[in-house]
Amino acid sequence: MFAAQHIAALALFLWAAWGVGDLVGARLRAGPPARHGTARGDAWLGLALSCALGIGVFVLLLQGLGIVGWLRPAATMALLLAALAAAAMRTPAAWRRLRAGPPAPAPTLAERTMRWVVAGAVVVCLVEPLSPPFAFDEMMYHLPWARETALSGRIGIHDWLRYPWFPYNYNLLYAAALPWMGDVFPHLLHALAGWLSALVVYRLAVLYTDRIVAGMAVVILLAVGEYANALIDMAVALFVVAACAALWIWQEEGDGDGGARPTRWLVLAAFFLGVAAGSKYQALTFLPLLGLWVLWRERRPGPLALGLAAFLLPCIYWYARNSLQTGDPFNPIGARVFGFTNWNPADYQQQLDDVRAHASLPNVMFWALLVVPFGVFWKARPAVRAAFAFGVWSLVVWVLTSRYPRYMMASFPILAWLGAMGWRQLYLWGAGLVRSRAPGLAGGRRPAMAAGALVAVLAAAGLSRFAAHWRIISPTPQTREAFLRQQVPGYEVLSYLRAHPVPDKLYQVVLNDALYYAGVPAWGDVFGPYRYADYVYLPADELARKLAAQGFGRIVIRTDLAPYIHTKPGFDRRFQLIAEQGSVKAYRILPATP
């Protein structure tokens, strides 16, 4: 029942988002009828882009409410109800458009098999977002920021978070959802972005490659993406791939009769990129490539100005705010150019070192993209060559800047498509080699048996992954508490502090991965003005005085990772133990005694 309720609520939100996107994007369907076989003529791709547009419009409206301090449950419910009304009015016409499309060719046995594989991957992925929050970054700042925004109804600067100045576009959806649906629903909102990305890529792959490649791309994307947390990387991926799809439609529309390309698709692509850039700085790395691609085809000032305005609309607030208040529009990553504020040079270097320490190779499922230029789709499909250029650009930028796996996620949808093309080509070469060198292996039932074995392996892997995620769904308060006690370090101590609030502030040491469950702001981090290095190495009496002077009344420490604090000489005279769970201990800061 818990899973059904959450998925039903997500479907309701998706319908509402589609209604808004279909209404706002109605002008995109204006003009002459779309040519058969083009992206604009694909009704299912249009549906996916309408959903993405509606989510982007929701984000923009929530941003406006948050700026003026009206991001309250009543306002968010009013937005949802209005969107549902729009969806109800527009559904009949959309249903007619879907039914009016040309019938698809009858699927082959391989295509029918691929459909079942895709369906299995979708079922597995549906349960992944349903566990309580326990991933590191969602606990450290994504959900705490959303909670504080929901409580205040206003977009604010929370200096106790690791990244108080980040652009938080997609997190606004989490803030709107928390009062109504709790903290599991943000997982579903993040996963929804990934699922829509899969739909966009599937339709592009059907149009410009084939249905086998399309199915493989979806399976790869569902396998390698992150769907079990409330980060924002899959959201950035959605808006980036939606922007690429809109730009391709823009190009195709202009290629038809040699006339001017319709500005509306350029504006839509720019808006998608703006939503992405307002969700994570990393989205800016795609601007040089896509900007040059646009300028190569469009130099009229009017369309370019409209595109720039559409790009800035959903993201300029974050960059202007940062620039005005800190001098660094990209705070903190622009500090070496624009100057340091809440971080210092040591913090900056430590962040770079941490990213480098987690560097690794791309996922093996993407490696096959290297053979795409030698494949069957390369010469006849300009869309494939454009996707390959995007993939190469994203990989080069990734290698030069971080090599951190999650920082590649914004490119996952198109990389999954390219990887699928590559693996399909490797299969074709391998099958041709077997037919020429060992024809006996290519005849009879052997190919079907090999395919059946592969499907069985995929099914076993899917069942294992499904079972692992199903076990951690916690539908009742009792199962949730038991799960969090097991997964979240110091959960019982943080629950005690949450249940016994005091006016004074809380300082934490090495509990970033549990910060959300403190329930209140908790200062202390490796970076920023409350960095550990400025506190934890002080003598006990000096540490207590400094904390008390800054308004702190309690400190919670993970002593197995920081064993040098509670063992300081004189620590017991200035700190009183009030709660303990394993190595996590909470103390009250005592006044100095004569």
Summary of the structure (lengths in Angstrom):
residues: 594
radius of gyration: 26.0
end to end distance: 60.5
largest distance: 93.6
contacts: 1977
relative contact order: 0.09
helix: 68%
strand: 5%
